[in-house]
Amino acid sequence: MTANENPQTQILPEDGLAGTLLGRARVPAALSPSGVAGPSPVWLCEDGVFDLSPLAPTLAQLLETGFGPDSADLGRAQRIGSVEEILRNTQAAERDESVPHFLAPVDLQAIKACGVTFVCSMLERVIEERAAGDPARAKELRGKLAEKIGGDISGVVPGSEEAESLKAALQEAGIWSQYLEVGIGPFAEVFTKSQPLSSVGPCEQVGVHPVSSWNNPEPEVVLIVDSRGKTVGATLGNDVNLRDIEGRSALLLGKAKDNNASCAIGPFIRLFDNTFSIDDVRSAEVTLEIEGEDGFALREVSPMSEISRDPLNLVEQTIGRTHQYPDGVALFTGTLFAPTQDRDNESMGFTHKEGDRVRISSPKLGALSNTVTTSDKAPEWEFGISALMRNLAARGLL
């Protein structure tokens, strides 16, 4: 971002502050009634950014109250600055700790993710598995798989009779895979992406494990779900993925997915209201842009309309009578992005390099921008649940 660019135009939704936008911000000691700095849930509006911690100490709890600008007791909220100045201070290179800056917009929620929810990425997972994490074999396998499957299977409804018939045909052809099972079978893949409070927010570094040589961002819509299983809004996320590690074995999913700074969420939660609904999620287009220090550039658009399972079905498979989350869930819905463009050598496909700038955007959700580093070089995660509880107690919020 250049000095002449307004940070609001880089991060906010295309309709600006028309919707109900919630986030989290680090409130410095000078603006805290207790004189102790710490994270607070915040509301963004035309009049500025308001600290909502007097209404609820955490964003998870705030969402449980059914927050809405028309119903909340906003007289207790404190203005901590303008949207523009706090957005500007969120840029890591320009940050002043005496001024608030935005954080990832989730705190106590479980961070879960659904995999293999788009046909394109499903087939790439099969290729990763058969290539055993070797990108050099992927191009050849991609062609062979397309030849064996034949036709368009994007319209196959997971768990349907047609899906079962396809499963039998693929098994007979000797190309059945665990990824096809969750891609077209009755049960979605739902895994733990990261721990509560561990995600990074806008303008922070995202981490790729240093052992990986074949990896990519995964731009996704993230649904925000309360403890009762009600989907209350959405935001954007980057489910950073190590293709070579998961490709060796699906049992290495934890190593491939959950590393320091490997989960980015933001910039803000947009609550469902008269400006934004679940149908907007279903029809959303998510754009991924990558710019490397080596001059490499990539831009792709993922339409949510191509998802194979309805977003609310993914929620139903994540939280319900058989599995509860008392603090709610931030649920990644899966990605269509499966990069095959060669970056360096032919047939080696795409992989990240340190310094890559990754921007994930959608018109009604804004833009989540991060810079790639390795997980051992990214700032260590130190502020966990016990630290949050101590901080809230010191601020008189518990």
Secondary structure, DSSP 8 states (H G I E B T S, - for coil): --TTS-HHHHHS-TTTTSS-EEEEEEE-GGGSTTS--EEEEEEEETTEEEE-TTT-SSHHHHHHTT--TTTS-GGG-EEEE-HHHHHHHHSGGG--TTS-EEE-S-SSSEEEEEES-SHHHHHHHHHHHHHTT-HHHHHHHHHHHHHHH-S--TT--TTSHHHHHHHHHHHHTT---HHHHHHHSSS-EEEEEE-TT--B-TTSEEEE-TT-SSEE--EEEEEEE-TTS-EEEEEEEEE-EEHHHHHH-GGGHHHHH--TT-EEEEEEEEE-BTTB-HHHHHT-EEEEEEE-TTS-EEEEEEEGGG-SS-HHHHHHHHSBTTB--TT-EEEE----------SSSTT------TT-EEEEEETTTEEEEEEEEETTTS------HHHHHHHHHHTT--
